[in-house]
């Protein structure tokens, strides 16, 4: 049943976006989704969809109709022969992982947060790590959406293959997504090892680590030469017992203790370098084995703002060295580590990894601390290396900048204008980055 709340305040996870929509509507069926789209169009309103609010940019910000996908959840079914799962758009990644695992299936890759909805995750290009894997959008085999005309269409390799390359990562600008078909695989175990290493040691062995491990990522701690390196590989050998240290490290050390350190840095920004060094010294050695959905995910209780850019994978060593020099010379008040992950190049029109194997570099600032000067300095470096921003993370680019970075930018704009000529699914933020 369609539920609606009028003039309620909506805030994203990080607290960086806050708005008061005229209505927050929660459809529970495709027919209700069609009805609300047609009603908004007839009234001349705009409409934005929201999942879990894990984007840091104002993608969902609106003073008009905000559509929550919370009522459209669940695994519809699995085609075992095609290795394809049909999923309702509002399904959280955590719930999807459980449902797939119970049926003997799993996603081929995930990020380290599973609170997002599947529609929100693919619409913003959410990704994990592993140079043999694309973004989550690359796992999409079909997208079902309600167009601005109130029609339900499905983009797939068989029906609308060109449209699919736009719909796989659309920022919610092509229509209201109600269903996603995902490529899946039989469930599997992962062995994870996390340990402290030297920054230059890791940079010198990047090609080896990317090639030899299914998943590889690392976190460099500013004002130090230390990183936390994480290696994940598929295994057939189950865990011999409960790895309490891994759970303790993720829940207590990486959240509770880190929150206390972060609060110290917020009250006294001059302590940031010391906090970063303390955190680096405390990197534990952890080894654990578990089902993939559990090993991929790390609880994130400490809130922050984030900017992330995709750069050519081979440029990562130079980029990190420049970042290190600039942070230390300009004495930026930052204690959060810099996160580095890897994604295979893909042909999705708005993917930051379009046409090139990529390294994703993410910088964070603890909630309540000034982030602008730090993010601006790091963004200048990323842009010198043909960086493309993650769509769900903070950046300063506008349409004139973005169209230079994406070879298929105009193809997406033509498709958007064809499906939504009156801008039903736009908000001020999208108008700015699309140049409308």
KAJO-V451182 format. One record per helix or strand of 2 or more residues. SS is the DSSP state (alpha for helix, beta for strand). FROM is the first residue (numbers start at 1). LEN is the number of residues. If there is no record, write none. Layout:
SS,FROM,LEN / SS,FROM,LEN
This chain:
beta,3,4 / beta,9,3 / beta,18,3 / beta,23,4 / alpha,30,13 / beta,47,4 / beta,65,4 / beta,75,5 / beta,84,5 / alpha,93,10 / beta,105,3 / alpha,118,6 / alpha,136,4 / beta,140,7 / beta,152,5 / alpha,161,7 / beta,176,11 / beta,189,10 / alpha,199,6 / alpha,206,7 / beta,215,6 / beta,226,10 / alpha,244,24 / alpha,269,13 / beta,286,6 / alpha,292,5 / beta,304,9 / alpha,313,18 / beta,338,6 / beta,358,9 / alpha,372,13 / beta,388,2 / alpha,399,7 / alpha,409,11 / alpha,428,7
